[in-house]
Amino acid sequence: MILQTIGFAGTIIGTIAYIPQVISLLKNKNSKGVNIITWTTWLVSTVMILAYALSIHDAVFILVQLLNLVFNLIIVVLIIKYKT
């Protein structure tokens, strides 16, 4: 139970880490300096890890990857939208 709580806390912290990038892209409406290859690679990696998490039925792992997927998708879409 303690390890699961630590895992959920780590999920929250990891999710919060995406917020500054999303805010920056929305505020500046400019993706200069944000590498699409990096974020697309993270996106592909997240999908692959999510598939594994689903196969082992690990709730914390699945939640982490779903949150990563959502934020990665948002960032990739914003990079494309605000490409200069």
C-alpha atoms as one frame of an Amber mdcrd trajectory, in Angstrom:
protein
   0.000   0.000   0.000   2.817   2.432   0.802   4.583   1.703  -2.480   1.343
   2.230  -4.400   0.879   5.603  -2.663   4.447   6.535  -3.589   3.709   5.480
  -7.173   0.602   7.681  -7.330   2.545  10.608  -5.836   5.231  10.115  -8.476
   2.521  10.141 -11.131   1.228  13.479  -9.908   4.732  14.973  -9.818   5.505
  13.631 -13.301   2.265  15.057 -14.651   2.937  18.474 -13.143   6.291  18.500
 -14.962   4.500  18.776 -18.328   2.505  21.859 -17.369   5.256  24.506 -17.842
   5.867  23.324 -21.431   2.154  23.381 -22.241   1.744  26.841 -20.699   4.784
  28.156 -22.568   3.479  26.898 -25.903   0.005  28.321 -25.282   1.255  31.641
 -23.951   3.921  32.291 -26.595   2.065  30.663 -29.500   5.493  29.717 -30.790
   7.218  26.343 -30.770  10.687  27.595 -31.671  13.231  25.743 -29.555  10.861
  22.852 -28.819  12.065  19.796 -30.690   9.284  17.860 -32.444  11.515  14.799
 -32.866  12.118  14.605 -29.128   8.447  14.929 -28.221   7.342  12.507 -30.949
   9.889   9.984 -29.688   8.512  10.374 -26.158   5.011   9.884 -27.587   5.940
   6.645 -29.369   7.772   5.437 -26.263   4.736   6.206 -24.115   2.420   4.213
 -26.389   4.780   1.241 -26.242   5.121   1.386 -22.460   1.344   1.814 -22.097
   0.834  -1.381 -24.103   3.142  -3.185 -21.700   1.442  -1.659 -18.644  -1.939
  -2.815 -19.947  -0.593  -6.331 -20.518   0.541  -6.649 -16.893  -2.578  -4.937
 -15.469  -0.614  -2.511 -13.293  -2.978   0.331 -12.337  -0.297   2.851 -11.345
   1.795   2.109 -14.417  -1.281   2.421 -16.657  -2.269   5.735 -15.050   1.229
   7.141 -15.484   1.328   6.194 -19.144  -2.181   7.504 -19.854  -1.256  10.861
 -18.324   2.023  10.879 -20.243   0.122  10.079 -23.429  -2.346  12.939 -22.939
   0.335  15.519 -22.215   2.651  14.270 -24.959  -0.193  14.490 -27.464  -1.066
  18.015 -26.320   2.544  19.134 -26.660   3.056  17.527 -30.095  -0.176  19.106
 -31.379   0.849  22.515 -30.016   4.334  22.208 -31.532   2.766  21.529 -34.927
   0.153  24.251 -34.484   2.663  26.911 -33.486   5.475  25.852 -35.821   7.400
  28.911 -36.979
